[in-house]
Amino acid sequence: NPGYVVVDSYYEALKILKHTKKTKILLIWYSILQNYEFFDFKKIDVVVYDLEKLKKLWSLNKNINIHLKIDSWMSRQWIFFQDLEEFLYVLGNYKKINLLWVCTHLSDSDNFDNNFSLDQLNYFKKFVNFMHENNYFPKYIHASNTSWTLKKNFWEYFNTLRLWIWFYWINTLDTKDE
């Protein structure tokens, strides 16, 4: 079961860990690099979006699961295509770091016009294909915002979903959506 409680900060992760010992936590936002020394990586996975973070995690010499965030034209805390080859080269030297997930975010998928989202998906697939060509096969692949999970093209390529806003019973789809 790949289920996680997703948090933005180490502080939030500590709050969750006070209440449960069984739940996996995914820390998705930036964390002060020195804080990684205190993480229990049996319970916490982290999203990686730059080489500095990857190198810090490697220096800990611990088994760590990471989720790689790919830029598909949102340009905020992501790995850019021009940096992917170097990133994979560095990752290849860090045997204790396990690339478990690869993900991106679709910025416009709640729009009934799917053209930009489809362009983003094709660009994201370029990353994933490059990873496969270089013998990296993340177990989970997801590209989403809440709306995209119900649209017709979602399950053709991805095996994981993120339902963020639906947990609040908010339907982001339009009656014109496909």
Secondary structure, 3 states (H helix, E strand, C coil): CCCCEEECCHHHHHHHHHHCCCCCEEECCCCCHHHHHHCCCCCEEEEECCHHHHHHHHHCCCCEEEEEEECCCCCCCCECHHHHHHHHHHHHCCCCEEEEEEEEECCCCCCCCCHHHHHHHHHHHHHHHHHHHCCCCCCEEEEECHHHHHCCCHHHCCCCCCCHHHHHCCCCCCCCCC
